[in-house]
């Protein structure tokens, strides 16, 4: 399944090469065409959203939904995953992500890529090394069916700053809104874009920072690396705080 995803994403990448208007040099070219920042931001946001839609459309027609057995997944979750992620996918440790209600395709992709090394994490690589494709599918389906506990904002003023970025993006940098791909309520968009609402702010901050620095690089079309690269450390903290309290 993951090989199919990678092949399809590569195909989309080639087909959208002339449309992709994400990097700073290409954004600069837009400003030469139209000096109005509002128009440039709208064009760039539209192209970014079109890219996301086409990726999802291509993957949706090429990759079957994850087909697993939740009962079997529960057994693995209790034995292998519960200490960090919770038996029901609600992690009690902020450095580890909640998995409850997560998009199953996204869970499966991450587990496969931990196993292959495409997503570099030695702890997770060790945890998944003995999992079969069926085990991964079972885990993905099980966690996707669990109820996610609502997160709470701890710093309201910081979350307010994050909300503006999440819903509107950063016009001055040409950064599209997070909501364009992850949804207004943070529920994600299968199969590629994960659910974000109620996720631990510490985990979100770590992942955005890793994308920004290139320490995490398993994002199709470098979408998250490009996005996080436009964010300051303070903006990353604000987004992470807002996401934690975003109601699904």
Protein Blocks (a to p, Z undefined) as FASTA:
>chain_A
ZZmmmmmmmmmmmmmmmmpcfbfmlmmmmmmmpmclklmmmmmmmmmmmmmmmmmmmmmm
mpccddddfklmmmmmmmmmmmmnopnlpafbfkbccfehpafklmmmmmmmmmnomagc
fklmmmmmmpcfklmmmmmmmmmmpccdddddfblmlmmmmmmmmmnopfknopacfklm
nojnlnopafkbccfehpafklmmmmmmmmmnopaccbghhlmmmmmmmpcfklmmmmmm
mmmmmcZZ
